[in-house]
Amino acid sequence: MKFKRYHILPLFLLIQIVFWQAMAFSPDWIEHYYSQIWYAPISLFWRKFLGKISFSVGDVLYAMVILRLLYWFWSIRKTWKTKRRESLWKLVGFVSVFYFLFHLNWAGNYYRMPLFDRMNIHREYTDTNLLRFTRRLIAKTNEIQLKITHNPNQKVIYPHTQKETFLLNLNGYTHLAEQYSFLKYEAPSIKPSMYSVPLSYMGFAGYLNPFTGEAQVNDLLPMYSFPVTAAHEMAHQIGYASESECNFIGFLASIKNEDEYIQYSGYAFALRYCLHQWEIRNHVLLKQLKKTIHLGVLKNYKESQVFWEQYETFIESGFKIFYDQFLKLNHQDDGLDSYSKFVNLMVNYYQNRNF
């Protein structure tokens, strides 16, 4: 086969894959040189540059790229049989460029030092540890729900707009950074997604655009859960790729916020994950625990359940299978189950701490 110019990028893709697989064995190097020295200033630049634009530039770019690809596939339809090999090389070349920019701008964070190690948190916990923590969460969630509504049977109605929430979330991150400077967040660039309807059918609450550094949140979500979802995406922006770690950081930033509604969002979010663990481990104990939760909190959970049920289709299952494999390919060995791993972080983090 005669070597041609369009063979270069596919060969470069192979080199990149080998390089990043090797980097998986050097988390300390990635933590220092990529995440802190390279990624942190780059992401801050993009947030400052695009944060003042009201719409998601990344969402527009996604649309343009998809349309361009569709046009390309349409344009080669007549020559596919005669130039199939050449077309495949060019398509792999496109994947090579995408892979390069993806890792240059963001994906190297998949290989950084885990928060378990950075914050000296144990990885395992017992049922006794989980039960103690769940009861503490129930007490705290009930307390804030009652403080807001003055009625244990009334669900929390979130009073702030989405735009206000993005700014209010900075308060929680400011307090969090006072304790952990490496979790500092500056220059917000977080926006409602232009694709919230398809996002809902896919079963996702938000995402980070790795090419523009913008975070997008599904603006159809029940508003009581909106703040902690936004805080989760903000954690991605400061360089944390693990879904469990972003859940954990988003939870900490929410409960450290001075706004009680955002605190409630964080506590209710964490409690739901703990209850899910009991659903897996002990149904009898789950029923006992739920009896101690204020009816108003359970009504908020029902609100979320009804929201997601109306978008349940085979599309969600398909995209979740795809994303599960995507996470595993990027060294998130638990796939979608990694979201729940944040219970490990919470339970062990609060072993010797108070809320």
C-alpha positions as CSV (number, residue, x, y, z in Angstrom):
1,M,0.0,0.0,0.0
2,K,1.4,3.4,-1.0
3,F,1.7,5.8,1.9
4,K,-0.4,8.9,1.5
5,R,-0.8,12.1,3.4
6,Y,-4.2,11.1,4.9
7,H,-2.5,8.1,6.5
8,I,-0.6,10.3,9.0
9,L,-3.5,11.1,11.3
10,P,-4.7,7.5,11.8
11,L,-1.1,6.5,12.6
12,F,-1.0,9.4,15.1
13,L,-4.1,8.0,16.7
14,L,-2.3,4.7,17.5
15,I,0.6,6.7,19.1
16,Q,-1.9,8.7,21.2
17,I,-3.7,5.6,22.5
18,V,-0.4,4.0,23.6
19,F,0.7,7.2,25.2
20,W,-2.4,7.7,27.3
21,Q,-2.6,4.1,28.3
22,A,0.9,4.4,29.6
23,M,0.0,7.6,31.5
24,A,-2.6,5.6,33.5
25,F,0.4,4.3,35.5
26,S,1.6,7.8,36.4
27,P,-1.2,9.5,38.3
28,D,1.2,11.6,40.3
29,W,2.7,13.0,37.0
30,I,-0.7,13.6,35.6
31,E,-1.9,15.3,38.8
32,H,1.0,17.8,38.8
33,Y,1.9,18.4,35.2
34,Y,-1.3,17.9,33.4
35,S,-4.1,18.7,35.9
36,Q,-2.4,21.5,37.8
37,I,0.2,23.1,35.4
38,W,-1.6,22.6,32.1
39,Y,-5.3,22.1,32.5
40,A,-6.0,24.5,35.4
41,P,-4.9,27.7,33.5
42,I,-6.4,26.5,30.2
43,S,-9.8,25.8,31.8
44,L,-9.8,29.1,33.6
45,F,-9.0,30.9,30.4
46,W,-12.0,29.3,28.6
47,R,-14.3,30.0,31.5
48,K,-13.3,33.7,31.5
49,F,-13.6,33.9,27.7
50,L,-16.9,32.2,27.2
51,G,-18.5,32.6,30.6
52,K,-20.0,36.0,29.7
53,I,-21.8,34.6,26.6
54,S,-25.3,33.7,27.6
55,F,-25.7,30.7,25.3
56,S,-23.6,27.6,25.1
57,V,-20.9,28.0,22.4
58,G,-20.1,24.3,22.8
59,D,-23.6,23.3,22.0
60,V,-23.5,25.3,18.8
61,L,-20.1,23.7,17.9
62,Y,-21.6,20.3,18.5
63,A,-24.4,21.0,16.1
64,M,-22.0,22.4,13.4
65,V,-19.7,19.3,13.7
66,I,-22.7,16.9,13.4
67,L,-24.1,18.7,10.4
68,R,-20.6,18.7,8.8
69,L,-20.3,15.0,9.3
70,L,-23.7,14.3,7.9
71,Y,-22.9,16.4,4.9
72,W,-19.6,14.5,4.4
73,F,-21.4,11.1,4.6
74,W,-23.9,12.3,2.1
75,S,-21.2,13.6,-0.3
76,I,-19.3,10.3,-0.4
77,R,-22.4,8.1,-0.8
78,K,-21.8,7.7,-4.6
79,T,-18.1,7.0,-4.4
80,W,-18.2,4.8,-1.3
81,K,-17.7,1.5,-3.1
82,T,-14.8,2.7,-5.3
83,K,-13.1,4.8,-2.6
84,R,-14.1,3.0,0.6
85,R,-10.6,2.5,1.9
86,E,-9.7,6.2,1.4
87,S,-12.9,7.3,3.1
88,L,-12.3,5.1,6.1
89,W,-8.7,6.4,6.5
90,K,-10.1,10.0,6.4
91,L,-12.8,9.1,9.0
92,V,-10.2,7.6,11.3
93,G,-8.2,10.7,10.7
94,F,-11.1,12.8,12.0
95,V,-11.3,10.5,15.1
96,S,-7.6,11.1,15.6
97,V,-8.0,14.9,15.7
98,F,-11.0,14.6,18.0
99,Y,-9.1,12.3,20.3
100,F,-6.1,14.6,20.4
101,L,-8.2,17.7,21.2
102,F,-10.3,15.8,23.7
103,H,-7.3,14.7,25.7
104,L,-5.4,18.0,25.3
105,N,-8.3,20.1,26.7
106,W,-9.8,17.7,29.2
107,A,-9.5,14.0,29.2
108,G,-6.1,13.7,30.7
109,N,-7.9,14.3,34.0
110,Y,-9.3,10.7,33.8
111,Y,-5.8,9.6,34.8
112,R,-5.1,12.0,37.8
113,M,-4.7,11.0,41.4
114,P,-7.9,9.8,43.0
115,L,-9.5,12.0,45.7
116,F,-9.3,9.0,48.0
117,D,-5.5,9.4,48.0
118,R,-5.5,13.2,47.7
119,M,-7.7,13.6,50.8
120,N,-6.6,10.4,52.7
121,I,-10.0,8.9,52.6
122,H,-10.5,5.1,53.2
123,R,-12.2,3.2,50.4
124,E,-14.3,0.7,52.2
125,Y,-17.1,0.9,54.8
126,T,-19.3,-1.4,56.8
127,D,-23.1,-1.6,57.0
128,T,-22.8,-0.1,60.5
129,N,-20.8,2.9,59.1
130,L,-23.4,3.4,56.4
131,L,-26.4,3.1,58.8
132,R,-24.9,5.7,61.1
133,F,-24.2,8.1,58.3
134,T,-27.6,7.6,56.7
135,R,-29.3,8.4,60.0
136,R,-27.2,11.6,60.3
137,L,-28.2,12.6,56.8
138,I,-31.9,12.0,57.5
139,A,-31.7,14.2,60.6
140,K,-29.9,17.0,58.7
141,T,-32.2,16.8,55.6
142,N,-35.3,16.8,57.8
143,E,-33.9,19.8,59.8
144,I,-33.3,22.0,56.8
145,Q,-36.6,20.9,55.1
146,L,-38.5,21.9,58.3
147,K,-36.5,25.2,58.6
148,I,-37.5,26.1,55.0
149,T,-41.1,25.0,54.9
150,H,-42.1,25.0,58.6
151,N,-44.2,22.0,57.7
152,P,-42.7,18.4,57.7
153,N,-45.3,17.4,55.1
154,Q,-44.6,20.1,52.5
155,K,-42.1,19.7,49.8
156,V,-39.4,22.3,49.3
157,I,-40.2,24.7,46.5
158,Y,-36.9,26.3,45.2
159,P,-37.2,30.1,44.9
160,H,-34.2,31.0,42.8
161,T,-33.8,31.2,39.0
162,Q,-31.3,29.0,37.2
163,K,-29.1,32.0,36.4
164,E,-29.2,33.0,40.1
165,T,-28.3,29.5,41.1
166,F,-25.1,29.4,39.0
167,L,-23.9,32.5,40.8
168,L,-25.1,31.3,44.2
169,N,-23.1,28.1,43.8
170,L,-19.9,30.1,43.9
171,N,-20.5,30.8,47.6
172,G,-20.3,27.1,48.4
173,Y,-17.1,26.6,46.4
174,T,-15.5,29.7,48.1
175,H,-16.1,28.1,51.5
176,L,-14.9,24.7,50.3
177,A,-11.7,26.2,48.9
178,E,-10.9,27.7,52.3
179,Q,-10.4,24.1,53.5
180,Y,-9.2,22.6,50.3
181,S,-7.4,25.1,48.0
182,F,-7.2,22.5,45.2
183,L,-11.0,22.7,44.9
184,K,-11.0,26.5,44.2
185,Y,-13.5,27.6,41.5
186,E,-13.3,30.9,39.7
187,A,-15.0,32.5,36.7
188,P,-18.3,30.6,36.2
189,S,-19.1,29.4,32.7
190,I,-22.2,27.2,33.3
191,K,-25.3,27.4,31.3
192,P,-28.7,25.7,30.6
193,S,-28.3,23.1,27.8
194,M,-29.7,23.9,24.4
195,Y,-30.5,20.1,24.2
196,S,-32.4,19.6,27.5
197,V,-35.2,17.6,25.9
198,P,-33.0,15.0,24.2
199,L,-30.8,15.1,27.3
200,S,-33.8,14.1,29.4
201,Y,-34.6,11.2,27.0
202,M,-30.9,10.1,27.3
203,G,-31.3,10.1,31.1
204,F,-28.7,12.8,31.9
205,A,-28.8,15.8,34.1
206,G,-25.8,17.7,32.7
207,Y,-22.5,17.5,30.9
208,L,-19.2,19.3,30.4
209,N,-18.1,20.3,26.9
210,P,-14.4,19.3,27.0
211,F,-13.5,21.6,24.0
212,T,-14.9,24.9,25.4
213,G,-14.8,24.2,29.1
214,E,-18.5,25.1,29.4
215,A,-20.8,23.2,31.8
216,Q,-24.4,22.6,30.7
217,V,-27.2,21.6,33.0
218,N,-30.5,20.1,31.9
219,D,-32.9,23.1,32.5
220,L,-36.0,20.8,32.7
221,L,-34.9,19.2,36.0
222,P,-37.0,19.7,39.2
223,M,-35.5,22.9,40.6
224,Y,-34.9,21.5,44.1
225,S,-32.2,19.3,42.6
226,F,-30.8,21.8,40.2
227,P,-28.2,23.4,42.5
228,V,-26.3,20.2,43.3
229,T,-26.4,19.1,39.7
230,A,-24.8,22.4,38.7
231,A,-22.3,22.0,41.4
232,H,-21.4,18.5,40.1
233,E,-20.8,20.0,36.6
234,M,-18.6,22.7,38.1
235,A,-16.5,20.0,39.7
236,H,-15.8,18.7,36.2
237,Q,-14.8,22.1,35.1
238,I,-12.0,22.3,37.8
239,G,-10.5,19.1,36.5
240,Y,-12.3,16.1,38.1
241,A,-13.3,13.5,35.7
242,S,-14.6,10.8,38.0
243,E,-18.4,10.9,38.4
244,S,-18.2,9.8,42.0
245,E,-15.7,12.5,42.8
246,C,-17.8,15.2,41.2
247,N,-20.8,14.0,43.1
248,F,-18.7,14.2,46.3
249,I,-17.3,17.7,45.5
250,G,-20.8,18.9,44.4
251,F,-22.3,17.7,47.6
252,L,-19.6,19.4,49.8
253,A,-19.9,22.6,47.9
254,S,-23.7,22.5,48.3
255,I,-23.8,21.9,52.0
256,K,-21.2,24.5,52.7
257,N,-23.3,27.1,50.8
258,E,-24.9,29.9,53.0
259,D,-28.2,29.5,51.1
260,E,-30.4,26.9,52.9
261,Y,-32.2,25.9,49.6
262,I,-28.8,24.9,48.1
263,Q,-27.9,23.1,51.3
264,Y,-31.1,21.2,51.1
265,S,-30.4,20.2,47.5
266,G,-27.0,18.8,48.6
267,Y,-28.3,16.8,51.6
268,A,-31.4,15.5,49.7
269,F,-29.1,14.4,46.9
270,A,-26.7,12.5,49.2
271,L,-29.5,10.9,51.2
272,R,-31.1,9.5,48.0
273,Y,-27.8,7.8,47.1
274,C,-27.6,6.3,50.6
275,L,-31.2,5.0,50.4
276,H,-30.4,3.4,47.1
277,Q,-27.6,1.5,48.8
278,W,-30.1,0.2,51.4
279,E,-32.4,-0.7,48.6
280,I,-29.6,-3.0,47.4
281,R,-28.5,-4.2,50.8
282,N,-31.5,-4.5,53.1
283,H,-35.2,-3.8,52.0
284,V,-36.5,-4.2,55.5
285,L,-34.1,-1.6,56.9
286,L,-34.9,0.7,54.0
287,K,-38.6,0.8,54.9
288,Q,-37.7,1.6,58.5
289,L,-35.4,4.4,57.5
290,K,-38.0,5.9,55.1
291,K,-40.5,6.1,58.0
292,T,-38.1,8.6,59.7
293,I,-37.9,10.9,56.7
294,H,-40.2,13.9,56.5
295,L,-43.1,13.5,54.0
296,G,-42.0,16.8,52.4
297,V,-38.6,15.3,51.5
298,L,-40.2,12.2,50.0
299,K,-42.5,14.4,47.9
300,N,-39.4,16.0,46.4
301,Y,-38.1,12.6,45.6
302,K,-41.4,11.7,44.0
303,E,-41.2,14.9,41.9
304,S,-37.8,13.6,40.5
305,Q,-39.2,10.2,39.9
306,V,-42.2,11.5,38.0
307,F,-39.9,13.7,35.9
308,W,-37.6,10.9,34.8
309,E,-40.4,8.4,34.2
310,Q,-42.0,10.6,31.6
311,Y,-38.8,10.4,29.5
312,E,-38.1,6.7,29.9
313,T,-37.6,5.0,26.5
314,F,-35.2,2.6,24.8
315,I,-33.1,5.7,24.0
316,E,-32.1,6.1,27.6
317,S,-31.0,2.5,27.9
318,G,-29.0,2.7,24.7
319,F,-27.1,5.9,25.7
320,K,-26.5,4.6,29.2
321,I,-24.9,1.4,27.8
322,F,-22.8,3.6,25.5
323,Y,-21.7,6.0,28.4
324,D,-21.0,3.0,30.7
325,Q,-18.6,1.6,28.1
326,F,-17.1,5.1,27.5
327,L,-16.3,5.5,31.2
328,K,-14.7,2.1,31.4
329,L,-12.6,2.9,28.4
330,N,-11.4,6.0,30.2
331,H,-10.3,4.1,33.3
332,Q,-13.5,4.5,35.3
333,D,-13.7,0.7,35.8
334,D,-17.1,0.8,37.5
335,G,-18.7,2.5,34.6
336,L,-22.1,4.1,35.5
337,D,-21.8,2.4,38.9
338,S,-19.0,4.9,39.6
339,Y,-21.7,7.5,40.4
340,S,-22.7,5.5,43.5
341,K,-19.1,5.2,44.6
342,F,-19.4,8.7,46.0
343,V,-21.2,7.0,49.0
344,N,-17.8,5.5,49.9
345,L,-16.3,9.0,49.8
346,M,-19.0,10.5,52.0
347,V,-19.2,7.7,54.6
348,N,-15.5,7.5,55.2
349,Y,-14.9,11.3,55.0
350,Y,-17.5,11.9,57.8
351,Q,-16.3,9.0,60.0
352,N,-14.6,11.5,62.3
353,R,-16.2,14.8,61.2
354,N,-19.5,16.6,61.8
355,F,-21.8,18.2,59.2
